[in-house]
Amino acid sequence: MTRIISITLIATVSLLFTACTSATATPVVKSPSFELGEKEGCATASGAYTKNSDSFKMDTDYKNGWFYGRKNCNTQPK
């Protein structure tokens, strides 16, 4: 009985310690086409519709950057 309690206690403490650690974030590397898409998506979010249709259709990085820029651009005046 004491052995079961000891094992349970050790397992619980181990889980608590692992829950308190944080994972190291992997840095995000943005390709030039992603950055261009992000810039143009941000311009679109600001009211100046800007998009390279060919790149949007053919380049996944550009397309993802455009959506990211449009969604995350801070268009609020300071």
C-alpha positions as CSV (number, residue, x, y, z in Angstrom):
1,M,0.0,0.0,0.0
2,T,2.8,2.4,0.9
3,R,4.5,1.6,-2.4
4,I,1.4,2.6,-4.4
5,I,1.1,5.9,-2.5
6,S,4.8,6.6,-3.1
7,I,4.5,5.9,-6.9
8,T,1.4,8.0,-7.1
9,L,3.0,10.9,-5.3
10,I,6.1,10.8,-7.5
11,A,4.0,10.7,-10.6
12,T,1.9,13.6,-9.5
13,V,4.8,15.8,-8.5
14,S,6.6,14.9,-11.8
15,L,3.5,16.0,-13.8
16,L,3.2,19.2,-11.9
17,F,6.8,20.2,-12.6
18,T,6.5,19.4,-16.3
19,A,3.3,21.5,-16.5
20,C,5.2,24.5,-15.2
21,T,8.0,24.5,-17.8
22,S,7.6,26.4,-21.0
23,A,8.6,25.2,-24.4
24,T,11.2,27.2,-26.3
25,A,9.6,28.9,-29.2
26,T,11.0,28.2,-32.6
27,P,11.8,31.4,-34.4
28,V,9.6,32.0,-37.5
29,V,11.5,32.5,-40.7
30,K,9.5,34.5,-43.2
31,S,10.4,34.2,-46.8
32,P,10.6,37.3,-49.0
33,S,7.3,36.4,-50.7
34,F,5.6,36.0,-47.3
35,E,6.9,39.4,-46.2
36,L,5.7,41.0,-49.4
37,G,2.3,39.4,-49.0
38,E,2.1,40.5,-45.4
39,K,3.0,44.1,-46.4
40,E,0.3,44.1,-49.1
41,G,-2.3,42.4,-46.9
42,C,-1.6,45.1,-44.3
43,A,-2.1,47.8,-46.9
44,T,-5.4,46.2,-47.8
45,A,-6.5,46.1,-44.2
46,S,-5.7,49.9,-44.1
47,G,-8.1,50.5,-46.9
48,A,-5.8,50.5,-50.0
49,Y,-6.6,47.2,-51.7
50,T,-3.2,45.8,-52.8
51,K,-2.7,42.2,-54.0
52,N,-0.6,40.6,-56.8
53,S,-3.1,38.2,-58.2
54,D,-0.6,36.0,-59.9
55,S,1.5,35.6,-56.8
56,F,-1.7,35.1,-54.7
57,K,-2.7,32.2,-57.0
58,M,0.7,30.6,-57.4
59,D,2.8,31.3,-54.3
60,T,1.6,29.8,-51.0
61,D,4.0,31.9,-49.0
62,Y,2.7,35.1,-50.6
63,K,-0.9,34.1,-50.1
64,N,-0.3,33.1,-46.4
65,G,1.5,36.4,-45.8
66,W,-1.3,38.4,-47.4
67,F,-3.9,36.8,-45.2
68,Y,-1.6,37.2,-42.2
69,G,-1.0,40.9,-42.9
70,R,-4.7,41.6,-43.6
71,K,-5.7,39.9,-40.3
72,N,-3.0,41.2,-38.0
73,C,-2.2,44.7,-39.3
74,N,-2.8,47.3,-36.7
75,T,-5.0,49.8,-38.5
76,Q,-6.0,51.6,-35.3
77,P,-4.8,55.3,-35.2
78,K,-2.6,56.0,-32.2
